[in-house]
Amino acid sequence: MTAIASWVDGGTVDPVRAGHKAVSLAAMAAAGLPVPRGFVVLAEVVDSADDELPRAVADEITSAYRALGSPVVAVRSSATAEDLEGASFAGQYDTVLGVRGDKAVRDAVITVRRSLRSERAVAYRRARGMAEDGLAMAVIVQELVPADAAGVLFTRHPLSGDESVVMISAARGLGEGVVDGTALTDTYTLDAATGAVIERELAGDTAVLDDRALDHLLELARRVREVFGGHRDVEFAVQGGAVHALQARPITALDDGAADFPVRWDDPADADRSWMLRSAAPVHLLEVDIQRASAERMRVGFGETGVPMMHLHVWQVINGYLYVTGPDVAADVVAERQARLTALHDRYAATGSSVFEEDVEPLLVARLAELARLRARRRSLAGRVELLERAIAAYADAMGNLHWRIQAQPVDWPARYAELTGRPAIEAVILLQAVTTRTTRLINHLRRLAKVVQTDPALLDVFDRRDWPALEGLDDGTAVRSFRAGFSRLLRDYGLRTGMGLGGVANFLSPTWSMSPSIPLGIIASYARQDLDELDRRDRRLRAQRQRLERAIEADLAGDPDRWQRFELARRHMVNAARTTEDHNHLMEQACGGSMREAALLTGQALVAGGRLDDPDDVFHLSLTELRALAAGHGPTDTRGLVHERKAVRSKQGATRPPRTLGAPATGPGGPGAAFTPPEGAGLDGDVLRGTAASRGRHTGRARVAPPEHAPPDVRPGDILVASMVGEAWTPIFPLLGGLVLDYGGIFQHAAVVAREYGIPAVMMTRDATKTIADGQLITVDGDAGIVELAPG
């Protein structure tokens, strides 16, 4: 009996012996679709438990492989119960990519067959009530396309069943992780009839697929529907503009007519409460523990302070997404709590100090020092899990409780300035220029390192090319030694930065600078090609301008000591507020968040070393309870399989579109809301884009339109950064900018504060900047009028 069936030259295969995946490939090949060549090792010739192939079967596999020309191949499953109408088994069986050579192909066939009886596959079948009897595994050996990009297309909407659209998800390279949700992917929604792009959601700077590739994929979708007489989920690869179909299976993500976003309440009464979405993606299991700890600290904080941002501490996870609401508390009770906190702020303000400086900052510094000591000592899994728990507790208290206690009532500083000095209100922002914060100290450190780079041709060449591995091979000269020592100090002081904070895209899985040194190295590279002496001169001019104004006001008010004292107290209060905005972020979001992230990494690394995980970041798919059990020597038996199943569930949840609100209409205190809502009249008005003035000045330059990402974009001197929102990850490059334009944002957030510190014109809350301004377009930012002038296209 032959062991092999081939679809080369239109060969046919039997589904009982070859599995449904191979049948689909054969059908597409017979119809002339672009299917890579290959063959299938039939199901009945080898038992899946065998670790060796019978000699005759091994010889047939070798002959068939050589008949293909002995190329690099992918070896995939084609079980007889796979790619069915009700159960796709996507990601449940093993795939081996990049296989080359006779023995390697035979070994890969054994690996794939063995996955038929893996714990995760058995659990998948059991969850669907499928019998184990009569199961068999055929194995596909298919020529591997050296893809520029790969992904999955759905010939209809996979959730709503809308047949008027085609949906495509794609990533660069071979596409590993697209199906199980571990890869960062672009998503394209096309009109099935015209091919027009309805929606294009990009994961990076540039699109993975160009319009030509999308046209080819739309045609592939049409032809697949014709071949199978119905809708399919098609895996594909793109190489040099050509599209290849790798497999096709029924769309099983959601039954026709089912709800797009399933909602199951913990308590039926919850349906009568107002719930707000608080996660951009389905939460990992470890994130649930972080939320639990943070919510508890918010509960305590709200009980003591009544701060609205702590009100939403009641939570639950619905279809993988985090939703929050708040308790019903009488308005007079909340007002009494808030009055106590306001009185505390007023007492400190009367002395020119703040709650942050006196109470919060010392506490955070002590906690971070203790975490650093623990991090240096913890080597065992048990020690690292304990470190992780301590780090989560520190982060939860910082972000759930302390973060909101430090926020005093906002003051209209320009109006207060004019009232106290009798001078133009527009001058007020000058007194916030060149204020020293942890952010400005970081920027100074980055610039000093860039100056060292500029002194050495070899270093400068490496940074021009951004060839970071080449740094290790440089001769150990004076400049190289100086740079290495300075960079080590930078990571010691700022290595816990994660980019988390208002306006950023970082999350709990984002790496710290110590974990990903290419981030600060890239910032240094941007500085290294600038005239750093001119940047220093600009800083001195800003400082001198501020000092001249301070002396002028002092002279004006010399005859009124009481008025001078009130002004000086108000000025110190505003400077403290500016410092607090930057310093609290460094200590809370960055350092506490980074400590937690690195503790998770250490725990994950210990589990990888112990053979329990494949990747350190897989630790986020485990709960603290499970981690404690593993540290104690018990816990889940097949941790890898458990993680794989949870990734698959999270991927399916991620394909849904969660509503922003659930339950009853929202009432009572909530989030920042109106503070970040564009004002009336914001948006495009002829050749002018209107928004809110955030930092004074006027500058004309090239627009650098940047999509949200973790690392800051590469900018050139005088560029005007145009973005939707900007968080702490990007503020270190601000001194290089000529201006800043944002769709949203607030005049008290980090971007505005740092722009004012460096005298960079900024306009925020334009609503449409990223939609109306083209990358490279000449624009003028008027930070006094709050407008952006667009040069004719």
Secondary structure as UniProt FT lines:
FT   STRAND          4..6
FT   HELIX           8..10
FT   HELIX           15..30
FT   TURN            31..32
FT   STRAND          38..41
FT   HELIX           43..45
FT   TURN            48..49
FT   HELIX           55..67
FT   TURN            68..69
FT   STRAND          73..79
FT   TURN            80..81
FT   TURN            90..92
FT   STRAND          96..99
FT   HELIX           102..114
FT   HELIX           115..117
FT   HELIX           119..127
FT   TURN            128..129
FT   TURN            133..134
FT   STRAND          137..143
FT   STRAND          149..154
FT   TURN            158..160
FT   TURN            163..164
FT   STRAND          165..172
FT   TURN            173..174
FT   TURN            176..181
FT   STRAND          186..191
FT   TURN            192..194
FT   STRAND          197..201
FT   HELIX           211..228
FT   STRAND          233..239
FT   TURN            240..241
FT   STRAND          242..249
FT   TURN            256..257
FT   HELIX           268..272
FT   STRAND          274..277
FT   HELIX           285..305
FT   HELIX           308..310
FT   STRAND          314..318
FT   TURN            319..320
FT   STRAND          321..325
FT   HELIX           331..349
FT   TURN            350..352
FT   HELIX           356..360
FT   HELIX           361..377
FT   HELIX           381..397
FT   HELIX           398..402
FT   HELIX           403..405
FT   HELIX           413..421
FT   HELIX           425..432
FT   TURN            433..434
FT   HELIX           438..454
FT   HELIX           457..465
FT   HELIX           468..473
FT   HELIX           478..494
FT   TURN            495..496
FT   TURN            502..503
FT   TURN            508..509
FT   TURN            513..515
FT   HELIX           518..528
FT   HELIX           532..556
FT   TURN            557..559
FT   HELIX           561..585
FT   HELIX           586..592
FT   HELIX           593..609
FT   TURN            610..611
FT   HELIX           616..621
FT   HELIX           624..631
FT   TURN            632..633
FT   HELIX           639..654
FT   STRAND          661..663
FT   HELIX           673..676
FT   TURN            680..681
FT   STRAND          683..685
FT   TURN            686..687
FT   STRAND          688..690
FT   STRAND          692..695
FT   STRAND          698..705
FT   TURN            717..718
FT   STRAND          720..723
FT   TURN            728..730
FT   HELIX           731..736
FT   STRAND          739..742
FT   TURN            747..748
FT   HELIX           750..757
FT   TURN            758..759
FT   STRAND          762..764
FT   HELIX           769..772
FT   TURN            775..776
FT   STRAND          778..782
FT   TURN            783..786
FT   STRAND          787..790
//
